[in-house]
Amino acid sequence: MNKELNNFKGKGISGDLKTDIKTFNAIFSNDAVFRLREIKSGDFNGCVFFMDGMINTLILNESIIKPLILAEGTISENIAEDISERVLFANEIKITSDLGDMLSGLLYGDTVLLIDKCKAALVINTKGWRARGVTEPNDERVLQGPREGFDEALMLNLAMLRRKLPTPDLAVEFLSVGRKTDTKIFICYIDSLVNKNTVDIVKKRIKKIDIDGILDSNYINELINDNKNSWFKTVGSTERPDIVAARLLEGRIAVMVDGTPVVLTIPYLFVENFQSDDDYYLNFWFAAIGRILRYICFALAVFAPAIYIALTIYNPQLVPTSFLLSVSMSRGGIPFSTFVECIMLGITFEILKETGIRMAQGVGHALSIVGGLVVGQAAVEAKIISAPLLIVVALSGIAGLMLPRLSTAIFYYKFILILTTTFFGMFGFFVGATVMFIKIYSLKSFGIDYTAPSTIFSTNSLKDTLIRAPWNFMSFRPSAISENLRRFRMKK
């Protein structure tokens, strides 16, 4: 028997309780947590089905089983409606004749009630699985601001978002994806602010997905984004409800996936790589410093090693003589070329970084710091690498850590520029850098220019790019995202 949910859609039940119990037992013959409880009370004959560990047993016992046992006078032509309206105490009950809907609800923590001589079933909300709890995301900590993050439970995540945006203008659309997992997905947006064409594009792309299972939002990310082979992100991701709420207030769309705390935000622009949560919770003067430093760090992370190679090998006349002599002296006895040194150091730095991430938190931090110091110092003293190049590569690597959303693009373009500069000098450097910028400016995120609002030459579009302007100056939303531009005005 092929037990994919889609194969049960549109099918019904017989109405004979014994036959229907056999049907459910056959479907879940290999499921150790499938439970059923037959109930007989007077002329009433029924059976409840549920998954152990996914339901709230108190609701099941007090709001379903107990009322059914004590019920009287429930036999009528509309017995399902009578039980739903007069007997059960549950807050959400759905009457359905579709076997697929029954199984979908059962597998998602609902209880299914079958009644003898009735071809309709009651799907009762009894969800009650345990959640991890609300904690601050480790990768998105802030100096000041909200300290809560999303959980793996989809309904809890939606509740946290609604608490931030308690307005009926918040639209939530439901989809499910995955032949085996039937993963629940919510598409959230503010109806009066969002571009409806973008909403249609997102829904259309998600509906086209035909895959066995969706276990994380990154599955959706890779399958729906515009530029699947790009090293730059064109779909945003966050674990913070306040960030999702802020994005929705700008006219964006959020895609919430059951089973993961990571929420996707669409569209995602290049400037968002340099924006931090702290920028909006701290004084704008302080935020401006951090924003400018991130742009500088991006330049250092990508360009610094290549520029060092170009200046020391091909264009030494552009650097002070004293610096050039210092570099020449430090390279005395080094067996490798500057290119090989740079590649070796870059890979070593990435290994130390990945090791620090993958190991236990306390050990990882100690290993990354001590390992970097010991390996670097020992390599310099052993004349395997030169000290100036070690400083340049370390500076590039540390600067890249300041921009985690651009880590992939920084890694690849840094080594590409090292390669082109080694073989073609400053000309190769400028060609590589030009190709990178052409790629950035050619990208789109769901039909919107990736480099907006920098490509829209207006004062309003630039107030949250290089720096974060004071709130009283940011009266308008980004025009590239929403047609409803007015964000706020001061009351007289």
C-alpha positions, 0 to 999 in steps of 0.5 A: 500500500502506498501510504502517501497522504496525496493518495488518500485525498478525495477518498471517504470512509464506509460509515461502518465503524468496524470496517473503518477501524480496520482501515485505520489499523491497516494504514498505521500497522507499522506505527507504534504510537498510533492509539485508538479508544472505542466508546459505547454509551447507550445507543452511541458507538464510536472510536477516537484515534490519536497519536501518543505524544502529540496530543494534550491528554487532559483535553482528550480525557476531559473534553472528548472521552468523558463527554461522549461517555456521559452523553445522552440523546445523541442519535439523530440524522445529523449525529456528527453536528449534534456531537460537535455542537452539544457534546464536545468541549473542544474549541476547534472541531472540523467535520469532514468526509475526506480520509486525507483530511482525517489523516493529515489532522491525526498526524499533526496532533489532532484527534479523529472521532469516527461514529458508527453509521456516519460517513463523516468524521470529527477532527478535533484540535488536541495538539499538545506536544512539548516545545523547546521554549522561547530563548534568544537566538545564539547567532542573533544576539543584541546589545539592547532590544527583545530577547526572544526567538522563534521555536520549532513549533509553527503555531507558537511562532505565529503567536509570537508574530501576532503579539508583535503585530496585533492587527487584522491587516496581518494576512496568514495563508496556509500551504503544505509541502512534501509528499512524505512530511506534509510540512505546514507552511504559513505565508505572512504579510500585511495586506495593505503594505505588500506588493500583491504581485510578489505574494503571487510569485511566492505562492506560485513557486512554493506550490510548484515544489514536489519533494519527499519532505521539507525539514527546514526552511532552507529547502524552501529557500533553495527551491524558490529563490531567483538565483540558485547558483548565486553566492549572494543571498536573495532570500532573508532568514532570521530567528527573531520575531521583531525582525520579521515584524519589522520586515513585514512593516516594510511590505515584505513577506515572511515564510514560516515553516513548521519544525524550524525556528528560521523564518524566510523574509522576501524580498531580500536586498543587498543592503540588508547584509550590512544591517544589524538588529542593534542599529534600530535599538541603539542611538542612531549615531552609535548605529552609524559607526557599526554600519560604516564599519561593516562596509569597510569590513566587507572591502577588507575581507574580499580585497585585502589579500589580493591588493597585498599581492598586487602591491608587493609583486606587480606594483611595488612602486606604489608602496613606501620603500620602508614597507617594501624593505620590511616585507622583503626581509620578512620573506627571507628563507620562505620556501613558498610563493606569496600566492601559495602562502595566501592560499595556505593561510586562507584555508587554515583560517577557514579550518580553525573557524569551522572547527570552532563552530562545530565543537562544543562552545567552550572548547571551540572558542579556546581552540579557535583562539589558541590554535590561531595564535600557536599555529600562526606564531610557529609558522612565522618562526619556522619561516614557513610563512611571512609575518606581513601576509599573516597579518593581512590574511588574519585581518581579512578573515576577522573582517569577514566574521563581521558579516556572517550573511555574506560569508559564502560570497566573501570566501569565493570572491576572496580566492578568485581575486587572489587567483586573478591578481596573482596571474594578471596583477592589478589588471586582474584585480580590477577585472575580478572586482568588476565582475563581482560588482556586475554580478551584484547589480544583475541580481534580482530578488523576486522581481526587485533589484537586489541593489535597491534602494541604492539604485533609486537616486532619492534622499528617502531611499538612502536613509537606511543604507550607508547609515541609519538615519534618525527615525523622524527622518525615515518617514517613508518605506523603501519604494522598491518594496512597497507602494504604500510609502508613508511610514509615519508622520508626527501628530500636531 
